[in-house]
């Protein structure tokens, strides 16, 4: 029995192949279809499964043509020799195609279905978070990488999937990188999975190496020529910086809007009926520029970003209809490579992009605005010359373009890796061990991610996923938020928990960082993302309310169990489960704070005393609220997002709070009770040991009371202070310092058994020489009563110590009869440093032989002084001085100091410290 398909007869056992000639009409990649088909067909039956890498610029049609070509290879019967995998008459083989963004998924599926002449959801379908149009007969299904990852974790063999096409791998999205590594393993194990990776840049050989066959030969690369027409480049830099302390400067956004209006108006005035595409870094900037353009231009102004309503997204990417006015599409990077906006001949580029960045020092990850890479700038510009001659106007100068990085930073190198680490743990490759990833995850970021997963019980000691971890991997949210969803449902109810998680995971910006205000806007529908948020809430609520075996698993080393005590069912009334609504205020805003605190206990924060906008997080980081935030003055906050910045919004902390909600101290303590400590802390300060009993929540001091320290606590405090600040906290008296210098010289010249008296050596053996003094300080003595000279003498080796004063005397006699102090080199002086004696020249008459110390090894340097104590000469050879330079010194000084002897013959003169009259 046959079925009708758009007037064509198709076999129920053998679905009709896609008409590639019709679908590919006018597309540049149509010329490369034969090469790709041959490359895949040659590998049919290979142990690893066919693989190829497609390298083609944006706009060539690879996204439209490659999936149906691959599908056709599986649609032949057993007698069809060209088939990669002959269709056996059962369920039709499916080709799964990833696109990095939901709007791109829907747009690609709609376009291919339209070109195929079939209804969306039949032969061509799509699945995104919160939406699906696909059925049993679907041959090509477009999905996001996140959907594919969850399918892989649920079914590692991908049963029913004949091929996977990974599009836009050059963007180096984290989920796409993970999918590539995991699929490479599946392909090796399954043997019949076809895998195609598609890139719009020249990185294809790198991906080909990752998809090597069993013999190590890289996958074949299929190129497609560029279809760029003539492109005119204009530079229109703004008169002010693009970025200020708060992000993208409003003056720069006005400049972009004015430039777009002027350029588009000029094109229309010249008789060119063109559409324009304006690139900006984020949804907020898109809205501001679009708002300025509306009412100033004759064109229709459309927004294209992740928060825009689905109908508006679809309208922006579907092209202008007959009779429609010219259009200006204001977009984020969505339209850079994964989407083609038809009719565009003019591009206006801000040159900015938003990328994830991880601040390891503060433990923060967030999106930051940066200059886009040169590769991104070229792809944006190319959008103007796909269908004919075009023009790109860059709102920055050529120097800024030259200074931009060549490529964008791979997300795996800059993002928070908690979700990725959980995927890898569930896959059985903790940390990505053995997985062919384009780049290995950074060790420090990965360690932090694994620690976060261990803290919520998602991974075991070996790094593999627990039952709870596998349950969290099925929730389309950060694992910490997934855990908070499950736990928070028992505290605030499934609906409130789902609202909070959708709030934090969503794209909407909290006004003034206040999540409670954003919640109100989303509930009322005032926020543009309200519809999508509501859909996500419903999905998460079902997950929160549905009981699973993992719900009884408790976290390891954290205190969420105290919030979940007595919970017998999820989603029921918190009060009926032993939770007092007063503990979280009974207010929806406090419910949001409760869930955020559960998700990020290290980010619960207390207001810094005396400051309304500065907060100290339990992790030890300080962050400020943006100016004018409605959260200012709240004593406690649960912070969902903070990022590094400078300027007014950071309130002098170097970090700004982007999203937070108020909580009570009781809730903060219960959410983060694994960070609670109650102990006596002794400190050595101002020369004495003092102790306080301190109750802390991480870095936040909750209470502090002075107490008398125990001996052990005091001893530890003294040792810590010495290790941190050195022996200077006790202080070196002149006597102790002189003794230490003498010991250092003898050690330098003779070595063992003379002690090493350098700071590290002394600190390393405190018990050998300073134990009585440390004990005295630990029991409350002051440093004022301690002289380190006597403790140092405990280090003198016996019996060698009997010669110490002979080897390194403190003073020695000069010919005048005076006993002069020897100034020994500093302990850390170099090997050539020598002892110095400063003495009046007249006291050394007749002294020919320069003294030497340490058994004659070290000569003394003489600083010969005038009668007024000023230096006249420096010498290490007295005999040479008397025979030579002395005569010049005598000639210059005898008139200045006539009362003192300046004999012509210093060899026979009497050495003296007196004037001539008193001799």
C-alpha angles and dihedrals in degrees: 000000000000130000126214118240113185092321093314124112112235131181116241088220097043113037114214114263120245115269097242093180092060095039093048099046108137095002119125094218091063086083091060098048094094092052092050093046091051092047092053095040091053089060096050109131094017114142093242099045126246119299137174141169120225117206113191134141120247114280097030092109101248093134090052099043109032098062096053091043091054090046091053090056088065098042099075121098124243090277092056104100095193094061117113089205118006116230110246097204096259126103109339115261113256130221112207115204124192125213119184096232136041095235089053090050093054094042094050093047093048092048095049092045090050093049090047091051093233132121116264108260096032115076091353122037144153142217125202132160104290097008139066136173108174137104144185092286095051112126100179120034123184116208140165118256089249091059090050092050092053090049090052092051091048094044113015091185093054091222111205093024113109098180142005124210114197108201127197094016088157090072087070095216112180096237092047091051090051092047091051093054094044094046091050087060093045090051091053093049100039099041096199102065114110114213126192124181118197126201132180093203137058096268093098096114090059092056092042089059091053090055095049120151125243090279093054095252111143120245114266116266119222115200130201123199120245117256096205116146124203110312124199115205122207129185118210107166120189121246092236134047118284093226133042134177092286098048128262108021115243090224090058092050089052088051091053092049093047091047092050092049093048096045095046092045091051091051092051091046089054090056097256108136096205138151122227131220119203120196121210132164102244149006094263092056091045091055093048095049093043090050091052092048096051111092092017099072134048091225128094109256116214131183122221117190140110095271096050116108113267095245091054091048091050092047092051094054098038097072133236118308127220110291094011117136122248114282140221111200113199108201147169120227087295090099095044099093114328095061132046116208107204122229098024115146098151126058124186110193127196089194091226132119137181116232135170117258129185121214101203094185093058097030091237132136126185146135116283130189114242139160109280117245121262089247090056091047090053092049091050091049091049091062088074095058105044098100101025143326111332146174133230121198115198115203092213136057133267093255091060090049092051091048094052118103116265094235135017117261111263109249092233089063096053111023135087105270101201095109092041091050090053092051090051092047091051090047090056095248105103110200090004092287109179094357116130097235122166088237130010114243113257109265098228094049091045092050090052090049094050090048090053091050092048090051091060094041095250095127133032129228091279091054095250121131120267123215088267091050091054090049091050091050088063091058111086094228141079106295091242090054090045090055090047089051092057096041096037092055087068092050105041102008132266094274096052092044091051091048091052095048093046088048094056096039094047130092098242117113116233109235108241087356088287110142091185090061090047089051090054092049092049094047091050093047093239093121115080090230095054097108095050091044091053091052091051091048091056092051094047092045090058090051092048095048097044111093116230132178090247093063091086093055110109126212122259115244099351133098107234088115088074088060091047099046113137094011109152100165135014121244097021125124110297092219091056089056096056096268115131109219088211088070089069098029097255085254124120090233091058089047089059089050091051093055093044090050090052091050098044109023091163088062099056103121141196126210114257108245112259094018126090097196106035121088136186115218122215087244090064097254121127120217136174133223117240114260113278095017115160088222093068112121097023108133096217132029135181105218119209097176136015129163139191116265143135132227136053099329092057090060089220095304102102092239134074129210110236101178130013144139132209121260137173125254090245091056092045091053094047095046092049101029091134085069094052116112131176113187145128112262116198119196133187104225134157092001097306140079115252127176137200132184104234131191111199140178098209105298093347114100110219100176137356128191127176114243137169109263123234116240092253092050091049092047091052091049092053092048091048092050093049092048092049101039105019132232089308088087086073094035135226115255118211089256094049093046092050092049092049092051091051091050091048092055093049090047090050093053103034105023117197136054088027110092127253104240099182114129096254092048094049092047091049093059105035092141090060097059114002105040097111092049093047089051091050092051091047089056093052106275118145124239088236089079096052126088113185093209095084095046089050091056088062087070094059109117117235134257088008090062090076089073097046096101089047094050096044111012119193091224139001137202121259124201092265089063095251120134106227125199117241115225106216123205120267115271093249095044118125126263093266096057114118136197116263132215117195110199138150112268093234091060091064102052110140095016107131106163118070110226118243128202136209096040092319095306100114123048118212120240114224122215100197110206136204120242086266091055096254119138115259102169143357117214142158092193114060095181092057091047094054091047096049130005094033092078092059092045089051092051092052099041107038092077093045094048105028094158091064126074118261103172122190089227110047091177094070100030120109112253111235145162091209137086121259092259093056097044 
